[in-house]
């Protein structure tokens, strides 16, 4: 402002001091330029005041009737009138443009704010998180306190501003529902209810309490409605998918139980019936064979039932590793002991350094037992099973290699699915052993994969991130 005043004084002074060199219209043009600058940089009433003073100064000092307000030449009257009109018009025009620019800035800021809110809401899938972000946005950017109510299965407050009471506004929500009102309801100048509409009907209401003069943009309620409706739809779709998957798993489980469990039960019942038949005079060797068959089938049945129970327990996301310092050789020995009946005809070769690693003893033992049992089932009798342990780059690695039929490339992912059985070799089992292994490995944030072994067979590689404690110095 000081610079503009100085320029006004300088132009008037120049118009008076150099009147022999400048004509009045030159001074008038300079003053008009300054008036435009005043309209751009100064407030409205200040710009009009300075413009009026400049016009009067031009009339008093510059027009040839110097130091007076007399007009003796009609051309001077025209010059003064044009200058007065153009000055006021220039200020008005520039002020109008400045106002439009300010409005555009506000609109641009509002659009950016709404876009940022939409981007954040698009990344959220849970209704409570969407509502929480929306409430925080309304308070931060618009000084608005808000509550969000949903109507299903019955009216309840999803989230509220900390300074708003649920019980206070519950009667308003219930009345809003009874009226089935689809438009905004204004309770007072600062309190209003905005419907949240889904694809088919209204599913909630947004209550806002305005603390400032800023106007609530209906686009915000539409954005919140769409985000919440998407969240509710996703939740319903997820529930439907889970129910469908549960039903499919039940059907598959029933099929597995009826097929894989009925066979050993039939063998047990047949052998036991033969043994208790008093009309039969069986040799001692035959009796021993039948008893051996009952024991083996019972063991097989027990392993199958154990895996069915394990997969049911692990499928509900309750696998939480309880890590402690364990020695891999000890875990492997315990796992081999669990499945010694299955692998009795397969020599085991163990190779690895003596170390301590932080793992869940029971879960890792189950992984090893399942993989060793799987290797024995799909390998010919007498073939060896190699187990190698290692620790590299913060990961405990165990490799179990066999000389079996191998795994076709197209089956290397499918064999970890529940109840999946390869068609290459027919063996007893439920098809759950590898699925259980994968669940446990994922719970440890690790990975499991199968590779082809040179010369035939497969190598199952388990890689689990964990801490390691060296024991080399102790044993030396």
C-alpha positions in Angstrom: 0.0 0.0 0.0 2.8 2.4 0.9 4.4 1.8 -2.6 1.1 2.6 -4.3 0.6 5.8 -2.4 4.2 6.9 -3.2 3.5 6.2 -6.9 0.2 8.2 -6.8 2.1 11.2 -5.3 4.9 10.8 -7.8 2.5 10.8 -10.8 0.6 13.8 -9.5 3.8 15.7 -8.8 5.2 14.8 -12.2 1.9 16.0 -13.8 2.2 19.3 -12.0 6.0 19.9 -12.3 6.3 18.8 -15.9 3.0 20.1 -17.2 4.8 21.8 -20.0 6.1 18.4 -21.3 3.1 16.1 -20.4 -0.4 16.5 -21.5 -3.3 15.8 -19.1 -4.2 12.5 -20.8 -0.7 11.0 -20.1 -1.1 11.7 -16.4 -4.7 10.3 -16.6 -3.4 7.1 -18.1 -0.8 6.7 -15.4 -3.3 7.2 -12.7 -5.7 4.7 -14.4 -2.9 2.2 -14.3 -2.4 2.8 -10.6 -6.1 2.5 -10.0 -6.0 -0.9 -11.6 -3.1 -1.8 -9.4 -5.1 -0.6 -6.3 -8.0 -2.8 -7.3 -5.7 -5.8 -7.5 -3.6 -5.4 -4.4 -5.9 -3.4 -1.9 -9.1 -4.0 -0.2 -12.3 -2.8 -1.9 -13.1 0.3 0.2 -9.4 1.3 0.3 -9.1 1.0 -3.4 -12.2 3.1 -4.0 -11.0 5.8 -1.6 -7.5 6.1 -3.1 -9.1 6.1 -6.6 -11.4 9.0 -5.6 -8.6 11.0 -4.1 -6.5 10.5 -7.2 -9.3 11.7 -9.4 -9.9 14.8 -7.2 -6.1 15.5 -7.1 -6.0 15.2 -10.9 -8.9 17.7 -11.2 -7.3 20.1 -8.7 -3.6 20.0 -9.6 -3.2 18.8 -13.2 -6.1 20.2 -15.3 -5.1 23.6 -16.6 -7.4 25.5 -14.1 -4.7 24.7 -11.6 -5.3 24.7 -7.9 -9.1 25.2 -8.4 -12.2 23.3 -9.1 -13.3 25.4 -12.1 -13.9 23.9 -15.5 -13.4 26.4 -18.2 -12.9 24.0 -21.1 -15.5 21.4 -21.9 -12.7 19.0 -23.0 -11.4 19.0 -19.5 -14.8 18.0 -18.3 -14.9 15.1 -20.7 -11.4 14.1 -19.6 -12.3 14.3 -15.9 -15.6 12.3 -16.5 -13.9 9.6 -18.5 -11.1 9.3 -15.9 -13.6 9.1 -13.0 -15.7 6.4 -14.8 -12.7 4.4 -16.0 -11.1 4.6 -12.5 -14.2 3.3 -10.7 -14.8 0.7 -13.5 -11.2 -0.5 -13.3 -11.4 -0.9 -9.5 -14.7 -2.7 -9.7 -13.5 -5.0 -12.5 -10.3 -5.9 -10.8 -12.0 -6.4 -7.4 -14.5 -8.7 -9.2 -11.7 -10.7 -10.7 -9.9 -10.9 -7.4 -13.1 -12.2 -5.8 -13.5 -14.8 -8.5 -9.8 -15.9 -8.0 -10.4 -16.2 -4.3 -13.5 -18.2 -4.8 -11.6 -20.5 -7.3 -8.9 -21.0 -4.7 -11.4 -22.0 -2.1 -13.2 -24.3 -4.6 -9.8 -25.8 -5.6 -8.9 -26.4 -2.0 -12.3 -27.9 -1.3 -11.9 -30.2 -4.4 -8.4 -31.3 -3.3 -9.7 -31.9 0.2 -12.6 -34.0 -1.1 -10.3 -35.9 -3.5 -7.9 -36.7 -0.6 -10.8 -37.9 1.5 -12.0 -40.1 -1.4 -8.5 -41.5 -1.9 -8.2 -42.5 1.8 -11.7 -43.9 1.9 -11.1 -46.0 -1.3 -8.2 -47.7 0.5 -10.4 -48.7 3.5 -12.6 -51.7 3.6 -14.0 -51.7 7.1 -17.0 -49.6 8.0 -15.7 -48.4 11.3 -12.4 -47.2 9.8 -14.3 -45.4 7.0 -16.6 -43.7 9.5 -13.6 -42.7 11.8 -11.7 -41.1 8.9 -14.9 -39.2 7.8 -15.6 -37.8 11.2 -12.0 -36.7 11.6 -12.1 -35.0 8.1 -15.3 -33.1 8.9 -13.8 -31.7 12.1 -10.4 -30.9 10.7 -11.5 -29.2 7.5 -15.0 -27.9 8.1 -15.2 -27.5 11.9 -18.1 -29.9 12.0 -18.9 -32.5 14.7 -20.6 -35.5 13.4 -22.2 -38.9 14.2 -22.9 -41.8 11.8 -25.8 -44.1 12.5 -26.6 -47.3 10.6 -30.0 -49.0 10.6 -29.2 -52.7 10.2 -30.0 -54.9 12.0 -31.3 -52.2 14.2 -30.4 -48.5 14.6 -27.0 -48.1 16.2 -24.3 -45.4 16.3 -21.3 -46.6 14.3 -19.1 -43.7 15.4 -19.5 -40.4 17.1 -17.5 -37.3 17.8 -16.2 -37.3 21.3 -18.2 -34.2 22.3 -21.5 -35.6 21.0 -23.9 -37.8 22.9 -25.5 -40.9 21.4 -28.5 -40.8 23.7 -29.2 -37.2 22.9 -29.6 -37.8 19.2 -31.1 -41.3 19.3 -34.7 -40.0 19.4 -34.0 -37.8 16.3 -32.6 -40.8 14.4 -35.6 -43.0 15.4 -38.0 -40.2 14.3 -36.0 -39.9 11.0 -36.4 -43.6 10.4 -40.2 -43.5 11.1 -40.7 -40.7 8.7 -38.7 -42.5 6.0 -37.4 -39.1 5.0 -35.1 -39.1 1.9 -34.1 -35.4 2.1 -32.0 -33.5 4.6 -33.7 -32.6 7.8 -32.7 -29.3 9.5 -33.3 -29.4 13.2 -31.7 -26.0 13.8 -29.4 -23.6 12.0 -26.4 -25.6 13.3 -27.9 -29.2 13.4 -29.0 -31.3 10.5 -29.6 -34.9 9.5 -28.3 -36.2 6.1 -29.5 -39.6 4.8 -27.0 -42.2 3.7 -28.4 -43.9 0.6 -27.4 -47.2 -0.8 -28.3 -48.8 -4.1 -31.8 -49.7 -3.1 -32.7 -47.8 0.1 -31.4 -45.6 2.9 -29.2 -47.5 5.3 -28.0 -44.8 7.6 -27.9 -41.2 8.6 -25.2 -38.6 9.1 -25.8 -36.1 11.9 -23.7 -32.9 11.7 -23.3 -30.1 14.1 -21.8 -27.0 12.5 -19.4 -24.9 14.5 -18.5 -22.3 11.8 -20.1 -20.5 8.9 -18.7 -22.9 6.3 -21.5 -24.6 4.3 -21.6 -28.4 4.3 -21.2 -29.8 0.9 -23.7 -32.6 0.0 -21.0 -34.3 -2.0 -19.4 -35.3 1.3 -22.5 -37.2 2.5 -22.7 -38.9 -0.9 -19.0 -39.9 -0.7 -19.4 -41.3 2.8 -22.6 -43.1 1.7 -20.8 -44.8 -1.2 -17.8 -45.8 0.9 -20.0 -47.3 3.7 -22.3 -49.0 1.2 -19.2 -50.5 -0.5 -17.9 -51.7 2.8 -21.2 -53.3 3.8 -21.4 -55.0 0.4 -17.9 -56.3 0.7 -18.6 -57.6 4.2 -21.7 -59.3 3.0 -19.9 -60.8 0.0 -17.0 -61.9 2.2 -19.4 -63.6 4.6 -21.2 -65.3 1.7 -17.8 -66.5 0.3 -16.7 -67.8 3.6 -20.0 -69.6 4.1 -19.7 -71.1 0.6 -16.1 -72.2 1.3 -17.1 -73.6 4.6 -19.9 -75.6 2.9 -17.5 -76.8 0.3 -15.0 -77.8 2.9 -17.7 -79.7 4.8 -18.7 -81.6 1.7 -15.1 -82.4 0.8 -14.4 -83.4 4.4 -17.5 -85.7 4.3 -16.3 -87.2 1.1 -12.8 -87.7 2.6 -14.2 -89.2 5.8 -16.5 -91.5 3.9 -13.8 -92.8 1.6 -10.5 -92.6 3.5 -11.8 -93.5 6.9 -14.2 -96.1 5.9 -11.5 -98.3 4.3 -9.4 -98.8 7.4 -12.6 -99.2 9.5 -13.7 -101.9 7.2 -10.4 -103.7 7.5 -10.4 -103.4 11.3 -14.0 -104.7 11.5 -13.3 -107.6 9.1 -10.1 -108.7 10.9 -11.7 -108.4 14.3 -14.8 -110.4 13.2 -12.6 -113.1 11.8 -10.7 -113.4 15.1 -13.7 -113.6 17.3 -15.5 -116.2 15.1 -15.4 -119.3 17.3 -16.3 -121.6 14.3 -12.9 -120.8 12.7 -9.7 -122.6 13.7 -7.1 -120.1 12.5 -3.4 -120.9 12.7 -1.3 -118.7 15.0 0.5 -117.0 12.1 -2.9 -116.0 10.5 -4.1 -114.6 13.9 -0.9 -112.6 14.2 -1.3 -111.2 10.7 -4.9 -110.2 11.4 -3.8 -108.5 14.7 -1.0 -106.8 12.8 -3.5 -105.6 10.2 -5.8 -104.2 12.9 -2.9 -102.3 14.5 -1.7 -100.8 11.2 -5.1 -99.8 10.1 -5.9 -98.4 13.5 -2.6 -96.4 13.4 -3.6 -95.1 9.9 -7.0 -94.2 11.1 -5.6 -92.3 14.1 -3.2 -90.3 11.8 -6.1 -89.4 9.5 -8.3 -88.3 12.3 -5.5 -86.3 13.8 -5.0 -84.4 10.5 -8.7 -83.8 10.2 -8.7 -82.3 13.7 -5.6 -80.2 12.9 -6.9 -78.8 9.7 -10.2 -77.8 11.4 -8.2 -76.1 14.2 -5.7 -74.3 12.0 -8.3 -73.2 9.4 -9.8 -70.7 11.9 -6.6 -68.7 12.1 -5.6 -69.8 15.6 -2.1 -70.8 14.8 0.1 -68.6 16.9 3.7 -69.8 17.1 5.1 -70.0 20.6 8.8 -69.6 19.8 11.6 -70.9 22.0 15.2 -72.1 21.5 15.1 -75.5 20.0 17.7 -77.8 18.4 16.7 -79.0 14.9 18.2 -82.5 15.4 16.0 -83.0 18.5 12.9 -81.9 16.7 13.6 -84.1 13.8 14.2 -87.1 16.0 10.9 -86.5 17.8 9.1 -86.2 14.4 10.6 -89.4 13.1 9.5 -91.2 16.2 5.9 -90.1 15.6 5.8 -91.7 12.1 8.1 -94.6 12.7 5.5 -97.1 11.6 5.2 -95.5 8.2 8.9 -95.0 7.5 10.2 -98.2 9.0 11.3 -99.5 5.6 13.0 -96.2 4.6 16.5 -95.3 6.0 16.8 -91.7 7.2 20.0 -89.7 6.6 20.3 -86.5 8.6 22.8 -83.8 7.7 23.2 -80.3 9.2 25.1 -78.1 11.6 24.5 -78.2 15.4 22.6 -74.9 16.1 19.8 -73.5 18.2 17.0 -71.6 16.5 13.9 -69.8 17.8 10.9 -71.8 16.6 7.7 -73.4 17.8 8.8 -76.9 18.8 5.4 -78.6 18.4 4.5 -77.0 15.1 7.9 -77.5 13.4 7.8 -81.2 14.6 4.4 -81.5 12.9 5.8 -80.1 9.6 8.7 -82.5 9.6 6.5 -85.5 10.5 4.1 -84.8 7.7 6.8 -84.2 5.1 8.7 -87.4 6.1 5.5 -89.4 6.1 4.6 -88.0 2.7 8.1 -88.9 1.4 7.7 -92.4 2.6 4.3 -92.9 1.2 5.3 -91.9 -2.3 8.7 -93.7 -2.4 9.4 -97.4 -3.0 10.2 -99.5 0.0 13.9 -99.4 0.8 14.6 -96.0 -0.7 16.2 -93.5 1.6 15.0 -90.1 2.8 17.5 -87.4 3.2 17.0 -84.6 5.7 19.2 -81.5 5.6 19.1 -78.5 7.9 20.8 -75.1 7.4 20.7 -71.5 8.5 21.3 -68.8 5.9 20.5 -65.0 5.9 18.3 -65.1 8.9 16.3 -68.1 7.8 16.1 -71.7 9.1 16.0 -74.0 6.1 15.1 -77.7 6.1 15.1 -79.9 3.0 13.5 -83.3 2.9 14.4 -85.3 -0.2 13.0 -88.6 -1.4 13.4 -91.0 -4.4 9.7 -91.2 -5.1 7.6 -90.5 -8.2 8.2 -86.8 -8.0 5.7 -84.0 -8.5 4.6 -82.8 -12.0 5.3 -79.1 -12.6 1.5 -78.3 -13.0 0.9 -79.9 -9.5 3.5 -78.1 -7.5 1.1 -75.5 -6.2 -2.0 -77.7 -6.1 -0.5 -80.4 -3.8 -0.7 -77.8 -0.9 -4.5 -77.5 -1.3 -6.7 -79.3 1.2 -7.7 -82.8 0.2 -5.8 -82.7 -3.1 -4.4 -86.0 -4.1 -2.0 -86.7 -7.0 -3.2 -89.2 -9.6 0.3 -90.5 -10.3 0.3 -92.9 -7.3 -2.6 -94.3 -5.3 -1.7 -94.2 -1.5 -3.7 -94.0 1.6 -4.3 -90.6 3.2 -6.7 -87.7 3.5 -4.7 -85.2 1.4 -4.3 -82.8 4.4 -0.6 -83.3 5.4 0.9 -80.8 3.0 -2.0 -78.3 3.6 -1.3 -78.4 7.3 2.4 -77.8 6.6 1.7 -74.8 4.5 -0.6 -73.3 7.2 2.1 -73.7 9.9 4.8 -72.3 7.6 2.6 -69.2 6.8 2.0 -68.7 10.5 5.8 -68.4 10.9 5.9 -66.0 7.9 7.9 -68.5 5.9 7.5 -70.4 2.7 7.4 -74.0 1.5 8.0 -75.3 -2.0 8.8 -78.5 -3.8 11.6 -79.0 -6.3 12.5 -81.9 -8.6 15.5 -84.0 -7.4 18.2 -84.9 -9.8 18.0 -88.7 -10.5 14.3 -88.8 -9.6 12.2 -87.8 -6.6 11.3 -84.6 -4.9 12.8 -82.1 -2.5 10.5 -80.2 -0.1 12.1 -77.0 1.1 10.9 -75.1 4.2 12.3 -71.7 4.8 11.3 -69.9 8.0 12.7 -66.5 9.3 14.0 -66.8 12.9 16.9 -66.0 15.2 19.9 -68.3 15.6 22.2 -69.1 18.5 25.6 -70.6 17.6 26.6 -73.7 19.7 30.0 -74.3 17.9 32.0 -72.9 20.7 30.2 -74.9 23.4 30.8 -78.3 21.6 34.4 -77.5 20.9 
